[in-house]
């Protein structure tokens, strides 16, 4: 029999709905407290719980509740919201009901906890994600510039479709007769320059962090794989943190959301598109890297430079990955869409990364 007291917490910005499910009881006690360290400490100190354990959903409030409870010697699981069982017929949702369900499901062992990063791991992850946000802002600003030029009847005479260096020079040479229009256009270009400057600065900060522990070793390993440069390696390392928490390559592939969905019953087997569950940041990096495997296996100047100083068995493993993934891409692309092929390659690349980061580098 479970002799622990389970605390289901529905955590919000200002309040926490608490459901306290004591050993041998079917109905939890419920209350609402302020979302402050003092209120949480008072709950644990005054509750006189027998072997308290807590859980709450991962969300916008982050991991501070977990860290505070852990400092009070209260084990706390942060659970994946998408993996919480839901009753199809339930049509009423309140904070107290959510807390009650968390307490019951936690006692039943039906919740899937996530790995909580350390403060240093979370810090580098935030830095990488800020860079992604700035890149997205730069892209949006470039679209605004192009849209403004199109409204003014200015069409680029070259063949470049993206934002190339030639397009940039042409765009900056444009002038408008109306002073207000010209001022508006200069503000767009100034906003673009700000985003570029921010992106260059944060990129330099990430590259500097990649040369120091604890990032230096895993980043150096990942850079031996084709298509994975420093920034990609840091992104993967910061998002995953501990590769050994996955018992095998298939579980890491599932974490990336690159495995096919399935709806099978009896003799009927139906597989659909990829699940897209798990970590979207890692999935994006893997798909981008997978495109490089459409080219014939080769050790170019950049890849040779990135691989300097690595053990021979690791380099042999990276070469085997090149050969396997190149063959895989072209065998699928021969009969299906190239996008389907690159997603399949990204899935297998995830498997190779798991092997690399867990020292399973034996080459058959």
N, C-alpha and C positions, 0 to 999 in steps of 0.2 A: 504494500500500500504506500502511496506517495505521502510522506509526512511533511512536505514543504508547503509553505503558504505562498500561493501564486498571486502576484500583483499584476493585473492588466492595466496598462496606462494608455489612455488616449491623449496624446500630447499635442497641445496647440500653443500658439504664441503667448497667450496670457494665462491659460488655465490647463489643468491636467485632470481628466476624469479618471478616477481610480476605482477598480473593482478588486476586492480582497477576498480570495477564495481560500478558506482555511482547510486543513486536512479533514477529510470525512464529511465535509459540508457540500451540498449541491447548489446552494444559492449564495452568491457573493455579497459582501457588504459593499455599498457604493457611496462614494463621496466625490466632491470636486474641490481641488485645492488650487492655489495660485502656482503658476509656473515660475517659481523662484527657488534658488538653492535652499533658502531658509525653510520654505514650506515643505520641500522634499525631506530635508533633514528631520524636521519635526514629525513628519509622517512615519519615518522609520524609527525614530527614537521613542515616540510615544505609543507606537502600535503594539509593541511587545510581541512581534510576530515570531512564530516558530519556523526557523529555517526559511526566511523570505527569499523568493526568487521573482524577478520582474521581467516584463517584456513590453515593448512598444513598437509601433510601425516606423520604419525608416521614412523620413519626410523632410520638410523644409527646416525643421528645428535642429537638425544635425544630430551630433553624438554627445552633446554636453550632458544630457540626462543620463546616458549610459556611463559616462566617465564619473559623474557625481555619485551615482549609486555604487559603482565599483569601488570608489574611494571609501564608501561606507560599508564595504564587505558584503554588499548585496549583489549576487550574480544577476546580470541583466542581459537579455537577448534583444537585439534589434532585428526585427523580422521583416522579410520581404513582403510588401503589400500585395503584390500580384500573386503570391503563393498562399494567401490566406483563404481557406475554404469559405465559400459564400453559399447560403441557401437560396435557391432560385426563387422561392415563393416569398422571401422576406421583402416587404415593401416599406418598412419603417426603419430609419437609420438615425440614431442619436449618438452623442458622445458616450453616454452611459452604456448603451447597448453595445457599442464597439468595444469599450473597456471590458464589459462582461464576457463578450465572445473571446477576447484575447486571453483572459484568465482561464477560461474553460479549455480552449484549444491548446494553450500552453501546457496545462496539466495533462492533457491527452497526448501530448507529443506530436501534434498535427501542424506545428508552425516551423517554417524554414528560417533559421537565423542567418544573417549576413556577417561577413567579417568586418569588424569595426577597425578602421585605420588608426594608427597612432597619430598624435598631433603633428609630428614631422612629416609623416606620409600624407596626411590630409593637406598640409601646407603646400607640398610640391604638386599634389593633384590639383589644388585650386589654382596654382600658378599656370599649369598647363591648360586648364579649362579657361582661364582668363585669356590666354593667347588665342584659343579657338573662338572666343566671343569677339575679340578684336578683329580676327580674320573675317568673321561674319559681318562685322560692322564695315570693314573695308570693302567687302564685296557689295554690300548694300549701297555704300557711297558711290562706288563705280557705276552701279546701275542708275543711280540718280543723275550722275553726270551724263551718261549716255542718253537717258530719257530727256534731259534738258536739251541736249544737242539735237535730238530727233524732233522735238517740238519746235525748235528754231530752224528746221530744215537743213541742218548741217549733217552731211553724210560722209563718213570716212572714205577716202578714195582708194585705200588699199584693200587687200584681200583678207587681212587678219580679222578673225571673228572675236577673239578675246581681247584682253587689255594688254597688248604688247608694248614694247619700248617705243616702237614707231607710232603706235596709236597714242601713247602718252604724249609724245612730242607734238603730234598734230593737235591733240585736244588742248594742250597748253598754249598753242599758237592762235587759238580762236579768239576773236574780239567781236563785240556787238555794238551797234550804233546807239541803241537805247542805253543810257547810263544805268538805269535800274536793272536791266537784264544783264549787263556786263558785271555789275556789282554782285548780283545773285550768283552768276557763274563763278566769279572769283571766290565766293564763300564756299561753294561746293568743292572747288579745288583745294582750298585751304583745309577743309574738313578731311579731304582725302590725304593731304600731307600729314595731318595730325595722326591719323590712323596708321600711316606707314611708319612714322617715327615711333609710335607706341609699339608697333609690331617688331621693329628692329631692336628696340630696347629690351622687350620681354624675351625675345628670341636669344639675345646675348646672355640674359640672366639664366635661362634654362640650360643653355649650352655650358655655361660656367658651372652650374649645379651638377651637370652630368659628369663632370670630371672629378667630383668629390664623392666620398662615401656618404650614404650607402648606395648611390646610383651608379658609381663608376663601374663596378664589376658586372652587374646585369646588363647595363647599357652596352658595354664592350662586347659581351656575348651576342646580344641581339643584332648588333651592327654587322656581324659576320653573315647574316642572311641577306640575300638579294632583296632590294626594295625597302629595306629598313635602315634609315639614316638616324642621326642622333635624336632629332625631335620625335620621330616615330617610336624609337626605342624608349625614350623617356615617357611618352604617353602610355605605352603598354605597361611599363614597369610601375608607373604611378597609379594606374587604375587597378592593376592586379595585385600588386604588393607581394603576396606570398603565393607562388605557383604550387607549392607542395600541399596546399589545402585541397587541391583537386586530386582525387585518387588515380585518375588516368586521363589520357588525352581526350576521350569522348566527353568526359564531364567538363573539361575546359572548353571544348567546342560548343557544348550546350550553353556555357556561361557567356559566350560571345553572341549567341542567338543566330548562329550560322547553320544550325542543323535543320533538316526539313521537319515541318509539322506533320502530324499523322493522325488520322481518324480511321481506325480499323475496328472491325467487329466480325467475329466468326471467321469465315474464309475470306472475307473482303478486306483488302489492304489498300488504304488510300493515303498517299503522301502528297503534301501540298508544298507551298512556298516555305521559306525559312521562318522560324518562329519569331525572330527579332526581339526575343526576350534577353534579359541580362544586360550587359554593358554596351551601350551604343557607341561610346567613344572608342573602345577597342575594336568593335566591329568595323567602324569607318576606317581606322588605320589599316586593318588587315585587308580590307577590300582594295584600298588604294595601293598597298604594297603588292597585292596579287596581280595587278596589271603588268608588273615588270616580268612576270614569268611567261608571258607570251613570246618573249625573245629567247633565242637559243642559249643554252647554258654557256656562261663565259665568266672569266675573272677579269673584270676591267680594272682600270687604274684606281678608281675610287674604292671599289670593293677590296682590292688588294691592300690599299692603304688602311682601310678600316679593320682588316683582318690581321694586321701585323701584331705579332706577339702572342697570338692565341694558340692553344695546344693543337697538334696535328689531328687528333681524333675529332675535335670540334670543327675544324676546317673540312674534314672529310664528310662529316655529318651535314654541314651547310651545302657542300657540293652535291651530295645525294638528294638533298631537298630541292636544289635547282633542277636536277635531272628529272626527278619524279614529278614536280609541279609543272614543268614545261610539257612533259608528255601528257599529263592529266589535262592541261588546258586545251591542247590541240585535239586530243581524242574526244573531248566533249564538244568543243567548238565546231568540229566537223559535222555534227548532227543537230546541234542546238544553238541557241542564241549565245553570243560571246559574253553577254552579261551573266547568263546562267553558268557558263564555264568559269568566269572569274570568281563568282561566289563559291563554287565548288573548290577552286584552288585556295581561296581565302580560308575555307573550313579546314582543308588539309594543312595549310600553313600554320593555323592555330595548333594543330597537333604537333607539328615540328617544333613550334616555339615551346610547347609544354615539355617535350622531350629535352630540348636544349637547356631550359631553365631548371629542370629537375635531374640533370646529369644522366638522362637516358639517351645517350648519343651513340649507341651501338649501331653500326651500319651493316645491314644484312648482306 
